[in-house]
């Protein structure tokens, strides 16, 4: 039973929201934001089962159904099997959020290691393709839904050393625009949320690779003179999945404190 004190205002249809990369950082924040709006959540993780189970426990405390499943995005067969199982269990996937991202080396374009490039593109861009290749037919058959990809404000203003993050996300954004244009007839919306520098998650793991003065320069170059929070990104992503955003599709929305201005 949903707690009486909880506000469930998402007005989601019956079914489930799937969050790819939902076990930590921005992904977990999005799971929580969706749950607070009343969505049941199925979240994927790659290897950290402990973090995934903690996220499930936190979601269930909010009074919604939640589950976690291991997923290797580079395998189309694994992705297809996972989505088929979720669809069979919940009857409908009404929301899909792609919040997966690779741990990368901060480097200049000319210094990229070819093997890391191939692994990053395969894991993230090909991974997103595997997800939408599997999810789109399911969403078409059950009345449509909302797709949100978490990309980067680095596509609006290039941050030096961050090309291994921005390059695959540029491909993801192209796919999202294609989905928005082509799948609208099936009541499928697709949008991108592009965070700037966010305290928490991947940024915490990348900090040791750059000098403190570089980090301070990024903060100075942000109009609001601060970094964002996971909750701020999650709130925007969750909004785009609700009926309140029913006429919003094909958009790239920066949540970057004015970094890209």
C-alpha positions in Angstrom: 0.0 0.0 0.0 1.3 3.5 -0.8 2.0 5.6 2.2 -0.8 8.1 2.9 1.7 10.9 3.3 3.3 10.4 -0.1 2.3 12.6 -3.0 1.9 10.6 -6.2 1.3 13.1 -8.9 2.9 11.5 -12.0 -0.4 10.1 -13.4 1.4 7.2 -15.0 -0.5 4.5 -16.7 -0.3 0.9 -15.4 3.1 -0.6 -16.1 6.7 0.2 -15.2 9.4 2.7 -15.7 12.7 1.2 -16.7 15.9 3.1 -15.7 19.1 1.9 -17.4 22.0 2.6 -15.0 19.7 3.2 -12.1 21.9 1.9 -9.3 23.9 5.0 -8.4 24.5 8.7 -9.0 22.1 10.4 -11.4 20.4 7.1 -12.2 19.5 6.5 -8.6 18.3 10.1 -8.3 16.0 9.6 -11.3 14.6 6.3 -9.8 13.7 8.1 -6.6 12.2 11.0 -8.5 10.0 8.7 -10.6 9.0 6.7 -7.4 7.9 9.9 -5.7 5.6 10.5 -8.6 4.1 7.0 -8.2 5.9 5.0 -10.9 6.9 1.4 -10.3 10.6 1.1 -11.2 12.8 -1.6 -12.8 16.4 -0.5 -12.7 19.4 -2.0 -14.4 23.0 -2.4 -13.0 26.1 -3.8 -14.5 28.0 -5.3 -11.6 27.3 -3.5 -8.3 24.5 -5.6 -6.9 24.9 -4.1 -3.5 24.2 -0.6 -4.7 21.3 -1.9 -6.9 19.6 -3.6 -4.0 20.0 -0.5 -1.8 18.3 1.5 -4.4 15.5 -1.0 -4.6 15.1 -0.9 -0.8 15.0 3.0 -0.9 12.3 2.9 -3.6 10.2 0.4 -1.8 10.3 2.7 1.3 8.5 5.2 -0.9 5.7 2.8 -1.4 6.2 1.7 -4.9 7.1 -1.6 -6.6 10.8 -1.8 -7.4 13.2 -4.4 -8.8 16.8 -4.5 -10.1 18.3 -6.6 -12.9 21.8 -7.1 -14.1 22.4 -6.0 -17.7 25.4 -6.0 -20.1 24.4 -3.3 -22.6 26.9 -4.4 -25.2 24.9 -7.6 -25.7 21.8 -7.2 -27.7 20.7 -10.7 -26.7 20.9 -9.8 -23.0 19.0 -6.5 -23.5 16.3 -8.2 -25.5 15.8 -11.0 -22.9 15.7 -8.5 -20.0 13.1 -6.3 -21.7 10.9 -9.2 -22.8 10.9 -10.5 -19.2 10.0 -7.0 -17.8 7.3 -6.6 -20.4 5.7 -10.0 -19.6 5.7 -9.2 -15.9 4.4 -5.7 -16.0 2.4 -5.7 -19.2 3.7 -2.3 -20.3 6.9 -0.2 -20.2 5.5 3.3 -20.2 8.8 5.1 -19.4 12.4 4.4 -20.4 15.3 6.4 -19.0 18.9 5.8 -20.2 21.3 7.0 -17.5 24.2 4.7 -18.1 27.7 6.1 -18.6 31.2 4.8 -18.8 34.1 5.6 -16.5 36.4 7.4 -18.9 39.9 8.7 -19.1 40.0 12.5 -19.1 42.1 13.2 -22.2 42.5 15.5 -25.2 41.1 14.3 -28.6 44.6 13.8 -30.0 45.6 11.5 -27.1 42.7 9.1 -27.1 43.6 5.5 -26.8 42.0 3.7 -29.8 41.0 0.7 -27.6 39.3 2.9 -25.0 37.5 4.8 -27.8 36.1 1.5 -29.2 35.1 0.2 -25.8 33.4 3.5 -24.9 31.4 3.7 -28.1 30.5 0.1 -28.0 29.4 0.2 -24.4 27.5 3.5 -24.4 26.3 4.3 -27.9 25.8 0.7 -29.1 24.3 0.0 -25.7 21.7 2.7 -26.2 21.0 1.4 -29.7 20.4 -2.1 -28.2 18.0 -0.7 -25.7 15.9 1.3 -28.1 16.0 -1.5 -30.7 14.4 -3.7 -28.1 12.1 -1.2 -26.4 10.5 0.6 -29.3 8.4 -2.4 -30.6 7.2 -3.1 -27.1 6.2 0.5 -26.5 4.4 0.8 -29.9 2.3 -2.2 -29.0 1.2 -0.9 -25.6 0.2 2.7 -26.3 3.5 4.5 -26.5 5.5 6.2 -23.7 8.3 8.5 -22.9 12.1 8.0 -23.5 14.6 10.2 -21.8 18.4 10.0 -22.4 20.8 11.6 -20.0 23.5 13.2 -22.1 25.7 16.2 -21.5 25.8 20.0 -21.7 29.3 19.4 -23.2 27.5 19.1 -26.5 26.7 22.8 -26.3 30.0 24.1 -25.0 32.9 21.7 -25.4 34.7 21.0 -22.1 38.4 20.1 -22.7 39.4 16.6 -21.8 35.8 15.3 -21.9 35.6 14.0 -25.5 35.1 10.4 -24.4 31.9 11.5 -22.7 30.6 13.9 -25.3 31.3 11.8 -28.4 29.0 8.8 -27.7 26.3 11.1 -26.2 26.3 13.1 -29.5 25.3 9.8 -31.2 22.7 9.1 -28.6 21.2 12.6 -29.1 21.0 12.0 -32.9 19.1 8.7 -32.2 16.8 10.5 -29.8 15.9 13.1 -32.4 15.2 10.4 -34.9 13.0 8.5 -32.5 11.1 11.7 -31.7 10.5 12.4 -35.4 9.6 8.9 -36.5 7.9 7.4 -33.5 5.5 10.2 -32.5 2.8 8.5 -34.6 2.9 5.7 -32.0 2.6 8.2 -29.0 6.3 7.8 -28.2 8.1 10.9 -27.0 11.9 11.1 -26.8 14.0 13.8 -25.1 17.5 14.5 -23.8 18.5 16.0 -20.5 22.0 17.4 -20.7 23.6 18.0 -17.3 26.5 20.2 -16.7 28.9 19.4 -13.8 27.0 17.6 -11.1 28.3 17.0 -7.6 28.0 13.2 -7.1 28.2 10.2 -9.3 30.6 10.1 -12.2 32.1 13.5 -11.4 33.3 12.3 -8.1 35.3 9.5 -9.8 36.7 11.9 -12.4 37.9 14.6 -10.0 41.3 12.9 -9.3 42.2 13.1 -13.0 42.1 16.9 -13.2 43.8 19.7 -11.4 41.8 21.7 -8.7 42.2 24.9 -10.7 40.5 23.3 -13.7 37.5 22.4 -11.5 37.4 25.9 -10.1 37.5 27.4 -13.7 34.6 25.2 -14.7 32.6 26.6 -11.7 33.5 30.2 -12.6 32.3 29.6 -16.2 28.9 28.5 -14.9 26.4 31.4 -14.8 25.1 30.3 -11.3 28.7 30.0 -10.0 28.1 26.5 -8.6 27.8 22.9 -9.7 24.4 21.2 -9.8 22.9 18.4 -7.7 21.7 15.0 -8.7 18.2 16.0 -7.4 18.1 19.0 -9.8 18.8 16.8 -12.8 16.5 14.0 -11.7 13.6 16.4 -11.3 13.8 17.6 -14.9 14.2 14.1 -16.2 11.2 12.9 -14.2 9.1 15.8 -15.4 9.7 14.9 -19.0 8.2 11.4 -18.4 4.9 12.8 -17.0 1.7 13.8 -18.8 2.6 17.4 -17.9 5.2 17.2 -20.7 2.9 15.4 -23.1 3.6 17.9 -25.9 7.4 17.9 -25.5 9.5 15.7 -27.7 12.8 15.9 -29.6 14.2 18.3 -27.2 17.7 18.8 -25.7 17.3 20.4 -22.3 20.4 21.6 -20.5 20.5 21.4 -16.7 23.8 23.1 -16.3 23.5 26.3 -14.3 24.1 28.3 -17.4 27.5 26.7 -18.3 26.4 26.5 -22.0 25.3 30.2 -22.2 
